[in-house]
Amino acid sequence: MQVDRAQSALARLRLTEILIVAASVHLAYLLRFQTGWFPSPKGVPPFIWYLGASLVAVVLQQILYDRKSWYAPEVLQNPPPRWGWPFAALSIAALFASAAFFLRAFEFSRGFFIAWIIILASGLTASRELFDRYKNQLRSIPERVLLLAAPSALKRFAAGIQRRAHSPIEIVGWNTDQTADHTPTSLAPPLGDIEQVQRTVCAHRIDRVLVDVTSLQPRQIRQASRALSREIVALELVFDLDLITSAAYRIDVAADACTAVLQGSPLTGHSLLVKRAFDVLVGGTAFAVLSPILLILAGLVRTTSRGPALYRQTRVSLDGRPFEILKLRTMRLGAESDSGPVFATDHDERTTPLGRFLRRWSLDELPQLWNVLKGDMSLVGPRPERPHFVEQFRHRYPRYAQRHWMKAGLTGWAQIHGWRGNSSIRKRIQYDLYYLRNWSLTLDVRILLWTGIRVLFERNAY
């Protein structure tokens, strides 16, 4: 199938570019230190340093490319700009150089960095050029699709399929056992009823059969499934997109029953235990390491402004349950006595001088590690909101309440993309629900790493 070939090509592309990033470090090392073309007054550094560098570079490249969605199926239709690959190489090198600077364990040769950037940019550009050629070959052969839908729903069904396809498709025809009086002949010809679907698939060399669940009866779907069980063809059930609008859905199978869960927590059983164990292990380690810094900051807050060091506020987390969040106080005492609950803004007059520093570096959030250990929060998840705003947004924005199918997080997918504080609520919901749909432990690690990068190099926190 064309879709399978495209997905396989993207997987091979990822592996190829991982090898390119690792190999570029090794080639740059050989060019700089082993060819004898360039003097090495400080001697030849151990290769093990650069072996470790290649591993760090691969991780940074994967984080950057995944954040840009450059391995997503969408690149089949909307490839990144041509200058994206050299820019990506420069970004990876800059991130790596920054990490090496902060570690200060050893120094990398400037000549090595120049050679590495040239080799890396050339390799990444070449890999995408070759991929584009292969992609164009795929696009020249559309996937042949057969639709199973009621005539009255065919136009809507076909339009939705074509609009959301990641690769070109050719709608060969459609099958139904209903009368064809309302057949949209300009779209595709009828190819018989559902009883003839097996014959249709063989006669027209169909790659994929799409079944409109919302317009066909259960007996028709079962009939088509039985008829195609002996054929090598992809069979997919397609729901109405207005129905599938949930933050988290999954397919549950028990005995002979199959249910599509449209709302509910994406974390159950094993995944729930894994996420909690990760929170306790990483959160507990971070709390132990950062406790001295937290105590010093708390003392500074206490001595530089009137009021307690810690600020306690009611927020909403899993299942809509309220909890008391902890933060280092960054505003003067009684800051909301006149205004009521409002979002903080840039250059907020209510913020103390020390508070502005704490907010800039997100240090005021450190006490929330205790909330994570208590189980009120998770390291990663939708940011918790105050009950006042939750009540407002729940009625104003559809699906806002579904953010509470998971514990609130210290950081999240929306936050690393800039949707925090007084920003677009719709965008925040969109990114939070994406996280709930696609949760994995790997995604949590990526978000935590990217949070550290944003804290160090961006200045839009307040």
PAMIVO-624236 format. One record per residue (C-alpha): residue number from 0; residue in three letters; z, x, y. Coordinates in steps of 0.02 Angstrom, whole numbers, always signed. Each point is the difference from the previous one (the first is absolute). Last residue first. Example, Ala and Ser with C-alpha at 12.3 -4.5 7.8 and 13.67 -1.06 7.14 Angstrom:
<sites>
1; Ser; +357; +684; -53 $
0; Ala; +33; -69; -172 $
</sites>
This chain:
<sites>
461; Tyr; +1666; +332; +1807 $
460; Ala; -123; +86; -114 $
459; Asn; -172; +41; +72 $
458; Arg; +15; +189; +0 $
457; Glu; -91; +60; -155 $
456; Phe; +9; +170; -85 $
455; Leu; +168; +17; -86 $
454; Val; +44; -184; -25 $
453; Arg; -178; -38; -55 $
452; Ile; +0; +139; -130 $
451; Gly; +169; -54; -69 $
450; Thr; -60; -179; -15 $
449; Trp; -155; +63; -91 $
448; Leu; +107; +80; -133 $
447; Leu; +106; -158; -20 $
446; Ile; -155; -110; -8 $
445; Arg; -83; +111; -130 $
444; Val; +158; -1; -108 $
443; Asp; +9; -190; +8 $
442; Leu; -185; -13; -47 $
441; Thr; +30; +109; -152 $
440; Leu; +145; -112; -53 $
439; Ser; -121; -146; +4 $
438; Trp; -19; -155; +108 $
437; Asn; -176; -68; +26 $
436; Arg; +30; -183; +36 $
435; Leu; +164; +30; +91 $
434; Tyr; -76; +140; +103 $
433; Tyr; -149; -107; +50 $
432; Leu; +124; -135; +49 $
431; Asp; +87; +120; +119 $
430; Tyr; -166; +55; +74 $
429; Gln; -59; -177; +40 $
428; Ile; +172; -54; +60 $
427; Arg; +7; +146; +122 $
426; Lys; -175; -39; +59 $
425; Arg; +47; -180; +36 $
424; Ile; +161; +54; +87 $
423; Ser; -98; +110; +120 $
422; Ser; +116; +129; +80 $
421; Asn; +173; -1; +81 $
420; Gly; +86; +104; -133 $
419; Arg; -113; +66; -136 $
418; Trp; -184; -10; -46 $
417; Gly; -51; +182; +17 $
416; His; -84; +27; -168 $
415; Ile; +154; +89; -69 $
414; Gln; +103; -152; +51 $
413; Ala; -109; -129; -88 $
412; Trp; +10; +91; -167 $
411; Gly; +189; +13; +12 $
410; Thr; +155; +92; +58 $
409; Leu; +187; -28; -27 $
408; Gly; -51; -149; -103 $
407; Ala; +41; -184; -19 $
406; Lys; +17; -56; -180 $
405; Met; -147; -93; -73 $
404; Trp; -51; -184; -6 $
403; His; +56; -4; +181 $
402; Arg; -172; +42; +68 $
401; Gln; -54; -168; -71 $
400; Ala; +85; -86; +148 $
399; Tyr; -138; +60; +116 $
398; Arg; -130; -86; -109 $
397; Pro; -61; -114; +141 $
396; Tyr; +56; +55; +174 $
395; Arg; +88; -115; +125 $
394; His; +128; -86; -111 $
393; Arg; +61; +158; -87 $
392; Phe; -22; +101; +160 $
391; Gln; +131; -97; +97 $
390; Glu; +129; -9; -139 $
389; Val; -25; +184; -40 $
388; Phe; +19; +42; +185 $
387; His; +175; -74; +14 $
386; Pro; +47; +60; -175 $
385; Arg; -29; +182; +55 $
384; Glu; -138; +96; -87 $
383; Pro; +0; +121; -144 $
382; Arg; -148; +121; -15 $
381; Pro; -112; -41; -148 $
380; Gly; +31; +121; -143 $
379; Val; +37; +181; -37 $
378; Leu; +171; +83; -16 $
377; Ser; +72; -164; -61 $
376; Met; +128; -110; +85 $
375; Asp; +160; -96; -34 $
374; Gly; +30; +98; -161 $
373; Lys; +156; +93; +58 $
372; Leu; -93; +166; -15 $
371; Val; -140; -65; +111 $
370; Asn; +122; -68; +130 $
369; Trp; +82; +174; +1 $
368; Leu; -172; +76; +32 $
367; Gln; -3; -120; +147 $
366; Pro; +115; +123; +90 $
365; Leu; -155; +111; +31 $
364; Glu; -95; -128; +105 $
363; Asp; +61; +66; +169 $
362; Leu; -86; +164; -44 $
361; Ser; -171; -80; +23 $
360; Trp; -58; +158; +94 $
359; Arg; -44; -93; +161 $
358; Arg; +138; -126; -31 $
357; Leu; +135; +134; -5 $
356; Phe; -67; +82; +158 $
355; Arg; -7; -166; +92 $
354; Gly; +176; -38; -59 $
353; Leu; +64; +164; +72 $
352; Pro; -61; -54; +172 $
351; Thr; +71; -177; -29 $
350; Thr; -117; -145; -31 $
349; Arg; +19; -162; +100 $
348; Glu; -135; +54; +122 $
347; Asp; -131; -6; -138 $
346; His; -126; +139; +33 $
345; Asp; -110; -68; -140 $
344; Thr; +60; -170; -58 $
343; Ala; +140; -66; -110 $
342; Phe; -28; -174; -67 $
341; Val; +105; -143; +69 $
340; Pro; +157; -94; -57 $
339; Gly; +93; -64; +154 $
338; Ser; -45; +61; +173 $
337; Asp; +171; -5; +84 $
336; Ser; +119; +59; -136 $
335; Glu; -138; +99; -84 $
334; Ala; +55; +174; +56 $
333; Gly; +185; -37; -27 $
332; Leu; +46; +184; -21 $
331; Arg; -139; +119; +51 $
330; Met; -141; +28; -119 $
329; Thr; -31; +130; -135 $
328; Arg; +141; -41; -121 $
327; Leu; -26; +89; -166 $
326; Lys; -57; -132; -120 $
325; Leu; +79; -106; -137 $
324; Ile; -72; -164; -66 $
323; Glu; +114; -145; -44 $
322; Phe; -79; -115; -128 $
321; Pro; -86; -169; +0 $
320; Arg; -84; -71; -156 $
319; Gly; -180; -59; +23 $
318; Asp; -42; +30; -183 $
317; Leu; +12; +189; +28 $
316; Ser; +42; +54; +178 $
315; Val; +51; -79; +166 $
314; Arg; +92; +92; +139 $
313; Thr; +172; -15; +80 $
312; Gln; +43; +143; +116 $
311; Arg; +125; +142; -1 $
310; Tyr; -14; +145; +122 $
309; Leu; +91; +159; -47 $
308; Ala; +72; +123; +126 $
307; Pro; +114; -128; +82 $
306; Gly; +0; -33; +188 $
305; Arg; -10; +92; +165 $
304; Ser; -131; +137; +8 $
303; Thr; -13; +188; -24 $
302; Thr; +154; +28; -110 $
301; Arg; -31; -130; -136 $
300; Val; -186; +33; -10 $
299; Leu; +31; +187; -15 $
298; Gly; +130; -26; -137 $
297; Ala; -120; -112; -97 $
296; Leu; -134; +133; +17 $
295; Ile; +116; +133; -72 $
294; Leu; +53; -113; -144 $
293; Leu; -181; -43; -41 $
292; Ile; -50; +184; +0 $
291; Pro; +141; +38; -123 $
290; Ser; -50; -151; -108 $
289; Leu; -184; +51; -11 $
288; Val; +8; +88; -169 $
287; Ala; +113; -130; -83 $
286; Phe; -96; -147; +71 $
285; Ala; -168; +76; -50 $
284; Thr; +60; +28; -178 $
283; Gly; +69; -177; -12 $
282; Gly; -160; -75; +70 $
281; Val; -109; +100; -120 $
280; Leu; +100; -41; -157 $
279; Val; +64; -173; +49 $
278; Asp; -166; -60; +69 $
277; Phe; -99; +70; -148 $
276; Ala; +119; -85; -122 $
275; Arg; -24; -164; +94 $
274; Lys; -189; +16; -5 $
273; Val; +0; +40; -185 $
272; Leu; +120; -142; -43 $
271; Leu; -108; -129; +90 $
270; Ser; -157; +70; -82 $
269; His; +78; -20; -173 $
268; Gly; +48; -182; +20 $
267; Thr; -88; -82; +146 $
266; Leu; -64; +60; +167 $
265; Pro; -148; -95; +72 $
264; Ser; +123; -133; +61 $
263; Gly; -66; -176; +5 $
262; Gln; -146; -103; +56 $
261; Leu; -170; -32; -79 $
260; Val; +50; +30; -181 $
259; Ala; -156; -30; -104 $
258; Thr; +54; -74; -166 $
257; Cys; -66; +26; -176 $
256; Ala; +63; -102; -147 $
255; Asp; -35; +38; -183 $
254; Ala; +163; +95; -31 $
253; Ala; +53; +62; +172 $
252; Val; -123; +84; +118 $
251; Asp; +44; +31; +181 $
250; Ile; -136; +45; +126 $
249; Arg; +58; +70; +165 $
248; Tyr; +16; -48; +181 $
247; Ala; +87; +77; +148 $
246; Ala; -32; -33; +184 $
245; Ser; -86; -164; -34 $
244; Thr; -163; -58; +72 $
243; Ile; -88; -41; -163 $
242; Leu; -26; -186; +28 $
241; Asp; -113; +17; +153 $
240; Leu; -99; +128; -98 $
239; Asp; -42; -131; -131 $
238; Phe; +24; +84; -168 $
237; Val; -130; +103; -93 $
236; Leu; +10; +20; -189 $
235; Glu; -97; +152; -58 $
234; Leu; -108; +31; -154 $
233; Ala; -80; +172; -19 $
232; Val; -139; +3; -130 $
231; Ile; -16; +75; -172 $
230; Glu; -21; -164; -94 $
229; Arg; +100; -68; -147 $
228; Ser; +134; -85; +105 $
227; Leu; -132; -76; +114 $
226; Ala; -7; -173; -80 $
225; Arg; +188; -8; -22 $
224; Ser; +30; +41; +183 $
223; Ala; -131; -125; +58 $
222; Gln; +79; -141; -102 $
221; Arg; +174; +44; +60 $
220; Ile; -60; -7; +180 $
219; Gln; -87; -167; -29 $
218; Arg; +156; -73; -84 $
217; Pro; +105; +53; +149 $
216; Gln; -111; -96; +122 $
215; Leu; -106; +91; +126 $
214; Ser; +13; +0; +190 $
213; Thr; +159; +101; +32 $
212; Val; -25; +125; -142 $
211; Asp; -169; +60; +64 $
210; Val; -58; +110; -143 $
209; Leu; -90; +164; +33 $
208; Val; -110; +73; -137 $
207; Arg; -45; +185; +16 $
206; Asp; -141; +113; -55 $
205; Ile; -128; -133; -48 $
204; Arg; -155; +57; -94 $
203; His; -95; -163; +35 $
202; Ala; -33; -57; -179 $
201; Cys; +164; +63; -73 $
200; Val; +112; -77; +133 $
199; Thr; -98; -163; +0 $
198; Arg; +13; -19; -190 $
197; Gln; +188; +20; +11 $
196; Val; +10; -122; +145 $
195; Gln; -96; -137; -92 $
194; Glu; +150; -113; -33 $
193; Ile; +46; +26; +183 $
192; Asp; -154; -94; +57 $
191; Gly; -171; +68; +43 $
190; Leu; -65; +139; +109 $
189; Pro; +12; -85; +169 $
188; Pro; -100; +96; +131 $
187; Ala; +84; +101; +138 $
186; Leu; +32; -21; +185 $
185; Ser; -150; -102; +60 $
184; Thr; +23; -117; -150 $
183; Pro; +169; -60; +64 $
182; Thr; +20; -122; -146 $
181; His; +71; -167; +55 $
180; Asp; -84; -105; -135 $
179; Ala; +37; +130; -133 $
178; Thr; +108; -108; -111 $
177; Gln; +156; +86; -65 $
176; Asp; -4; +118; -149 $
175; Thr; -5; +151; +112 $
174; Asn; -94; +163; +7 $
173; Trp; -55; +106; +146 $
172; Gly; -138; +119; +47 $
171; Val; -48; +182; +19 $
170; Ile; +118; +36; +144 $
169; Glu; -48; +180; +38 $
168; Ile; +145; +110; +52 $
167; Pro; +16; +147; +117 $
166; Ser; +165; +96; -7 $
165; His; +173; -31; +72 $
164; Ala; -24; -189; -12 $
163; Arg; +108; -101; +119 $
162; Arg; -133; -93; +98 $
161; Gln; -112; -23; -152 $
160; Ile; +138; -81; -104 $
159; Gly; +59; -113; +142 $
158; Ala; -178; -59; +35 $
157; Ala; -29; -35; -185 $
156; Phe; +155; -109; -14 $
155; Arg; -31; -96; +159 $
154; Lys; -182; -33; -49 $
153; Leu; +47; -46; -179 $
152; Ala; +140; -123; +36 $
151; Ser; -99; -162; -13 $
150; Pro; -103; +68; -144 $
149; Ala; +157; +33; -105 $
148; Ala; +21; +183; -41 $
147; Leu; -45; +133; -127 $
146; Leu; -90; +138; +92 $
145; Leu; -108; +133; -84 $
144; Val; -7; +173; +78 $
143; Arg; -126; +141; -14 $
142; Glu; +67; +157; +83 $
141; Pro; -122; +69; +127 $
140; Ile; -98; +159; -42 $
139; Ser; -41; +93; +161 $
138; Arg; +184; -2; +47 $
137; Leu; +43; +108; -150 $
136; Gln; -130; +129; +48 $
135; Asn; +67; -2; +177 $
134; Lys; +174; +34; -68 $
133; Tyr; -64; +151; -96 $
132; Arg; -76; +69; +160 $
131; Asp; +159; -40; +98 $
130; Phe; +104; +89; -133 $
129; Leu; -105; +156; +18 $
128; Glu; +24; -2; +189 $
127; Arg; +186; -35; -24 $
126; Ser; +22; +152; -112 $
125; Ala; -99; +109; +121 $
124; Thr; +109; -49; +149 $
123; Leu; +159; +34; -98 $
122; Gly; -63; +170; -56 $
121; Ser; -63; +54; +171 $
120; Ala; +161; -53; +87 $
119; Leu; +106; +90; -131 $
118; Ile; -102; +161; +5 $
117; Ile; +3; +9; +190 $
116; Ile; +184; -49; +12 $
115; Trp; +49; +126; -134 $
114; Ala; -94; +144; +80 $
113; Ile; +86; -31; +168 $
112; Phe; +170; -22; -84 $
111; Phe; -18; +161; -100 $
110; Gly; -46; +96; +157 $
109; Arg; +158; -66; +82 $
108; Ser; +99; +72; -146 $
107; Phe; +144; -107; -59 $
106; Glu; +180; +43; +41 $
105; Phe; +149; -16; -116 $
104; Ala; +154; -108; -27 $
103; Arg; -14; -68; +176 $
102; Leu; +23; -178; -67 $
101; Phe; -38; -79; +169 $
100; Phe; -154; +107; +29 $
99; Ala; -64; -24; -178 $
98; Ala; +12; -189; +20 $
97; Ser; -92; +8; +165 $
96; Ala; -136; +110; -75 $
95; Phe; -22; -126; -141 $
94; Leu; -13; -146; +119 $
93; Ala; -126; +96; +105 $
92; Ala; -101; +51; -153 $
91; Ile; -6; -180; -61 $
90; Ser; -51; -61; +172 $
89; Leu; -136; +132; +17 $
88; Ala; -71; -49; -169 $
87; Ala; +6; -184; +48 $
86; Phe; -94; +38; +161 $
85; Pro; -133; +91; -102 $
84; Trp; -10; -154; -113 $
83; Gly; +4; -135; +134 $
82; Trp; -144; +72; +101 $
81; Arg; -122; -99; -104 $
80; Pro; +84; -165; +41 $
79; Pro; +94; -93; -140 $
78; Pro; -103; -101; -124 $
77; Asn; -6; -190; +19 $
76; Gln; -86; -79; -150 $
75; Leu; +54; +108; -146 $
74; Val; +146; +59; +106 $
73; Glu; +77; -173; -24 $
72; Pro; +37; +41; -183 $
71; Ala; +149; +106; +58 $
70; Tyr; +2; +190; -17 $
69; Trp; -18; +31; +187 $
68; Ser; +136; -128; +37 $
67; Lys; +52; +102; +156 $
66; Arg; +180; +3; -64 $
65; Asp; -64; +46; -172 $
64; Tyr; -101; +144; +74 $
63; Leu; +147; +70; +97 $
62; Ile; +126; -14; -142 $
61; Gln; -123; +75; -125 $
60; Gln; -41; +145; +116 $
59; Leu; +184; +37; +33 $
58; Val; +38; +3; -187 $
57; Val; -149; +114; -35 $
56; Ala; +51; +118; +141 $
55; Val; +177; +14; -69 $
54; Leu; -69; +46; -172 $
53; Ser; -120; +128; +75 $
52; Ala; +140; +79; +100 $
51; Gly; +101; +26; -159 $
50; Leu; -144; +102; -69 $
49; Tyr; -8; +87; +168 $
48; Trp; +178; +62; -14 $
47; Ile; -27; +45; -183 $
46; Phe; -144; +115; +52 $
45; Pro; +125; +127; +67 $
44; Pro; -48; +66; +172 $
43; Val; -122; +147; +12 $
42; Gly; +64; +134; +117 $
41; Lys; +62; -12; +178 $
40; Pro; -150; +97; +68 $
39; Ser; -122; -109; -97 $
38; Pro; -174; +49; +59 $
37; Phe; -145; -121; -25 $
36; Trp; -154; +22; -109 $
35; Gly; +101; +68; -147 $
34; Thr; -52; -149; -107 $
33; Gln; +174; -37; -66 $
32; Phe; +105; -46; +154 $
31; Arg; -95; -118; +114 $
30; Leu; -140; -60; -113 $
29; Leu; +112; -13; -154 $
28; Tyr; +132; -98; +97 $
27; Ala; -132; -114; +77 $
26; Leu; -71; -33; -174 $
25; His; +172; -43; -68 $
24; Val; +40; -119; +142 $
23; Ser; -173; -81; -14 $
22; Ala; +27; -24; -187 $
21; Ala; +151; -112; +27 $
20; Val; -87; -108; +131 $
19; Ile; -161; -8; -102 $
18; Leu; +94; -43; -160 $
17; Ile; +86; -147; +86 $
16; Glu; -170; -46; +70 $
15; Thr; -78; -8; -172 $
14; Leu; +143; -104; -71 $
13; Arg; -15; -127; +141 $
12; Leu; -190; -6; -19 $
11; Arg; +17; -28; -187 $
10; Ala; +113; -151; +34 $
9; Leu; -122; -65; +132 $
8; Ala; -144; +18; -123 $
7; Ser; +97; -95; -135 $
6; Gln; +30; -141; +124 $
5; Ala; -186; -4; +42 $
4; Arg; -51; +3; -184 $
3; Asp; +121; -142; -38 $
2; Val; -70; -101; +145 $
1; Gln; -178; +33; -63 $
0; Met; +38; -60; -175 $
</sites>
